[in-house]
Amino acid sequence: MARKNSEATGAPAAGEPVGKQKKPKKQRWYHQVWAAYQMTRKQDPAVTWVMLGVFVGILAVALGIGLWWGQWVYTLIVGLPFAALGAMFVLTRRAERAAYQQIEGQPGAARAALGTIRRGWTFDEEPVAIDPRSRDLVFRGVGRAGVVLVSEGPAHRVTRLLESERKRIARVLPNVPVTTLQVGDDAGQIALQKLPRTVQKLKPTLTKPETAEVSKRLRALGAARLPIPKGIDPTRARPDRKGMKGR
């Protein structure tokens, strides 16, 4: 009876180990492809027809070569995996574009885009500068090209914020190049999906030991401090002693 009740409620029966839990099932590659396709189709409904067009187009080329050569069956079989690869290439590109469209305009979108850079750069999780009114952000990264500052917000607002952070770094690291980049749709700004490639194209000027030393010094600067709400004087603030005692 106890065994039936434990099976019904999902609780472990007597004598069974309590701490053991079922391991989550590994997601197969075709599940990941299907999830990427579903996400892309919501942002880009034409992706299905583009993939089919590329698939059929490559097969048509393979068939044409086979008819001219006299071995159309052979070329059709060989062209089948190439057609599948072509369709997958289209899906990968469109999925990447759809992913950027989903996060574009949201706070921290630049940091999410920078997170796709896997080698050569390290980026702080938190912004190093914040405008308390407009909530414009500046993120910082360190690599062999020096220090890069990436801003989010309109050009007429973030220019001063970027310049202030650049001067702050220059006082600590006067001989290290500092590159400023603006993400947005204004003139002179970089589109979100082009940001990772732009950062990776920066010319290396530092050695690996120098890059590690730069990262160490910048960690001492810390991240941005959130602004204190208006009407609160930090010099007169006192803790609630009754609340601390549980009264």
N, C-alpha and C positions, 0 to 999 in steps of 0.2 A: 504493500500500500504506500509506504514511504517512498519507494522507488518511482511509483507512478506519479505521485505528487511532485517529486523533484523534476521529473521529465516534463510535466505540464507547466511548471513555473519557470523552468530553466535553471533552477538552483542545483548545485552539485549534490549527488546522493552521498549517503554515509560511506565513508571509506575512500571516497574519490578526492584527489588533490584539489584544494580550493584555489590556489594561485595560478593554475594553468588556464590560459585563454587561447582561443582559436586564433591562429595566425591569419592575417588578412591575405586573401588570394592575390597572387601576382597578376598584374594587368598584362594581357597579351598585346603584342604589337598591333594587331588588327583592331583591338579595342581602342588603342590610342589614336590610330588613324581615323576611326569612325568618330571619335570624340572631336578630333580636330576638324573633320569635315562638317560635323553638325554645327560647331561654333562658327566656322567660316561661312557656312550657308546662311546663317542668320544675318551676318554683316554684308555678305556678298552673294546674293541669290544666283548670280550668273556663273558661279564657280562650277556648277554641275555641267553646264553646256560647254564651258571652256575646256574642262577636263575630257569630256567626251570628244570634242573636236580635235584635241591634240592626240588622243588615243586612236581615233579613226584615221586621222591624217597620217600618222606614222605607219599604220597598217597599210594604208593605201599606197604610200611610197614603197614599202616593202613588197607589196603585191605587184606594183608596176615594174620594179626591178626584176622580180621573179618571172614575170611574163616576157620581159625582154630577154632574160637569160635562159628561159626555158625550164626553170626550176622554181615555179611559183609556190609550191607547197613548202619547200625548204626555206625560202626567204620569208614566207608568212610565219613559219614557226620561229625563225630567228627574230623577226620583227616584233613578235608578241611581247617579250620582256622589255624591249626598248619602248614600246608603246605604253606599257605599264609604268616604266620609269619616267617617261615624259609627263604622264598624268599626275604622278606623285610629285614631280618637280613643280608643276603648276599649283598643286594643293599646298605645298610647303610655302611657296611665295605668297599665295593668297591668304593662307592662315597667319603668316607673320604680319601681313598688312592689316588683317582683321583684328589681331591682338592689339596692335598699336592704336587702331581706331577705337577700341573699347576703353582704353585707359587715357586717351588723349583728352586734355582739358582737366583731368583730375589732379589734385595735389599729390606730388610724389611720382608723377608719371615719368619725369626725367630720370629719377633714381631707378625706377623699374626698367627703363630702357638701358641704362648703364649697367645694370645687373646681368645683361646678356653678354657682356664682354668677359670672357672666361680667363684670359691669360694676359699678364703684363700690367694690369691695373688693379688698384684697390680703391674702393669708394666707401666713404662713411655712410652708415645707415641713416643717420639723422642729418638734417640740413645744418650748415655752418652759419647761415645768416637767414633771418626771417624779418620781413617787414610787418610790424604789428598791426598796421591798418589794412593794407591790401592783401596780406598773407602771401606775398611773393617769396619764393624760396631760392636759396643758393646751395648747391651740393658741391662737395670737394672730392677730387680723386688724385691719387699719386701714382706715377709710373715713370718709366725711363725717359719720357718726354718732359718730365717735371711735374708741376702741379696744374691741374685743370679745374676751373670753376664753371659750373653749369647752372644757369638761372632758369626759373619758370616765371613768366609774367610778361606783360607788354614792355616793349623796348624803352619807352619814355619813363618807366618806373624802375626797371631793374638795372639800368646803366649805373646809377649812383650806388646801388646796393652792391653790385659787382666790383666797382672801383674801390669802395670802402674795404671790402674783404681782400682785394688784391693788395692794397697798401698794407693791410695788417699782416699778410703773409710776407710781403717784401721786407718788412722790418725784422722779421725773424730769420728769413732765408733770402738775403739780398742777392745772392749769385745763382739762384734757382729760377729757371723760366716759369712764368705763370701765364697760362692761356685761359682766356675768358670766352665762354660760349653761351649764347642765348637761344633757348628753345621756344619756338612760337611761330606765328604766322605773319609777323610784321616783316618789313623790309630789313634785310641783313640778319635775320634770325634763321635758325636751322629747324627743319621739320623733325618731329620726334623720331620717325623711323630712320632718319639719316644720322641721328646722333651717334650711335655706336661706331659706325664706319668712319665718321669724322674724327672721333677720338683716337681710333686705331691708326689713322693716317698721320698723326702727329709724329714728328721726327725725334727719335731717341737722342738724348744729349747726356744722360747720366748713366753711370755704371750701377750694377745691382747693389753693391755696398752703399753707394751714395743715395740710391733710392730708399733703402732701408733706413738710413740716417734721417732723410727728409721726413719719412713717415713717423719716425720716433719724435722728432721735434714738433710736427704738426699735432700729434696726439696731446702734447702739452697745452696747445691752444684750446682744445676741447671743441664742443659743438655749440650751436647757438643756444642762448638762454631765452626762454619764453618771456615775453613782456609781462610785467606785473599789472593787474587790472587797475584802472583808474580809481582813485578814492582810497587806496590802501597805502599807508606809509610804512615801509618795511622797518624803519627805525623805531616806530611806536607799536609795532605789532607785538602782542603778548599771547602766550598759549592759554588755552582754556583749561585751567587747573582742575575745575570740577569735572569737566568731561574726561580728563586724563585719569581721574580717580573713579570714574564710573558713576558719578552722581548725576 
